[in-house]
Amino acid sequence: MKIRPLQDRILIKRLDEEEKTKGGIIIPDTAKEKPIEGIVVAVGPGAFVDGKRREVDLKKGDKVLFGKYAGTDVRLEGVDHLIMREEDILAVLEK
């Protein structure tokens, strides 16, 4: 299934949290927090501002940080994703 976000919305696949701490302690699923990092899967064309389309600053494959409770959860082909507005992205992680 293909999905195309509208306006300034972005489709993100969350990155999995670590299963163990640095000290080797295994973290149970009930104690894990929602990951705040993800990979951009799809980007909308941008929102209209003053009658002109403003393009989104992100591109497919960018690794991003976002708020813990940002976006809307969606499941596509058995994989959990988030759809959120560009303004909900806090930062792009660069190498």
C-alpha positions in Angstrom: 0.0 0.0 0.0 1.3 3.5 -0.9 0.5 6.5 1.2 1.0 10.1 0.3 0.8 12.6 3.2 -1.1 15.8 2.5 0.1 19.4 2.9 2.9 19.7 5.5 2.4 16.3 7.0 5.1 13.7 7.3 5.0 9.9 7.7 7.6 8.6 10.1 8.7 5.1 11.1 9.7 5.0 14.8 13.1 3.6 15.6 13.1 0.8 18.2 14.3 1.6 21.7 17.2 -0.4 23.1 16.4 -3.7 24.7 19.2 -3.4 27.3 20.8 -0.6 29.2 24.5 0.2 28.8 25.1 -1.8 32.0 23.4 -4.9 30.5 20.1 -4.7 32.3 17.2 -6.0 30.1 14.3 -3.5 30.0 10.9 -5.2 30.0 8.3 -4.0 27.5 6.1 -2.5 30.2 9.0 -0.2 31.3 10.0 1.0 27.8 9.2 4.6 26.8 7.9 5.6 23.4 10.8 6.2 21.1 11.4 9.9 20.1 13.5 9.1 17.0 12.4 8.0 13.6 13.0 7.8 9.9 11.0 9.9 7.4 9.2 7.6 5.1 7.1 10.1 3.1 6.7 13.8 2.9 3.7 15.9 1.8 4.1 18.7 -0.8 3.8 21.5 1.7 1.2 23.8 3.1 -0.1 26.9 1.5 1.0 30.2 3.2 -0.3 33.5 1.8 -1.5 31.7 -1.4 1.8 30.1 -2.1 3.0 26.5 -1.4 5.8 26.4 1.2 7.8 23.2 0.6 8.7 20.9 3.6 12.3 21.1 4.7 12.5 17.3 5.3 13.1 14.5 2.8 12.6 10.8 2.7 15.3 9.0 4.7 16.0 11.9 7.2 16.5 10.7 10.8 14.5 13.0 13.1 13.6 13.8 16.7 10.0 14.5 17.7 7.9 14.9 20.9 7.0 11.8 22.8 3.3 12.2 22.3 3.4 14.0 18.9 1.5 12.8 15.8 -1.1 10.2 15.1 -0.3 6.5 15.2 -1.1 4.5 12.0 -0.4 0.9 11.1 0.6 0.2 7.5 1.2 -3.4 6.3 1.7 -4.5 9.9 4.3 -1.8 10.8 3.6 1.1 13.2 4.1 4.6 11.8 3.3 8.2 12.8 1.8 11.0 10.8 2.6 14.5 12.1 2.9 18.0 10.9 6.3 19.5 10.1 6.1 21.8 13.1 6.0 18.8 15.4 9.5 17.7 14.3 12.1 19.0 16.8 15.3 18.3 14.9 17.1 16.4 12.1 19.9 14.2 13.3 22.9 14.5 11.0 26.0 12.4 10.8 
